[in-house]
């Protein structure tokens, strides 16, 4: 793989989870009846509920980004799977997730945050078990699009100035580039509404995304055939809120939830909002 060379202004990266304390406006509402058993077996059916698969984006992992959402969904009786997204680019990450989805029995609600939204857009194509897509402050690309092009549509991202490029070598000897967020830029760009004590830990443990995640083209768009929902983080400084709204409108999502004041990592600060949107998608697609 050749090292990707792109202007720092264009190197805007999608992300994983964290966010704000804010008011929530939901255009479509639904509730689910909690079960008394909080235990959920990944890949199994609990109380007739679909398995919820949660896909994180760059600069974080499933544990840091989805932990509170997972707890809430499991208390509701949902089986939950939150895999590690390799963050190497759509050409490999999407097939990786597609294979994992084949191992999940029964219906699936598939949610993606940030770059994870692009991964689920590609991976869900052709899988009849995926009943709904839930985009959380996410990229929602169409066939042929690169994320770097989408990020150029609207101003407001702080990610380009926060990127720290770190070269690495692939197993075959070819060069690559990983993107990290600089320590002094991490909180502002990624999770401005969380306490510094939390974001300092997140920054230290961040997972890099390969530069190719911005340039690999989308092969197919699952939102064209699978019902979708979208959450807007209204104070997002990674993926501009205007881009999120535009993407969700283009995808004709069935419902939008907007969290005012929320940073890009909305799942950390507002896990209840994410839980609510997932339950809405489940109720609407049963």
Order of alpha helices (4+ residues) and beta strands (2+ residues): beta-beta-alpha-beta-alpha-beta-alpha-beta-alpha-alpha-beta-beta-alpha-alpha-beta-beta-alpha-beta-alpha-alpha
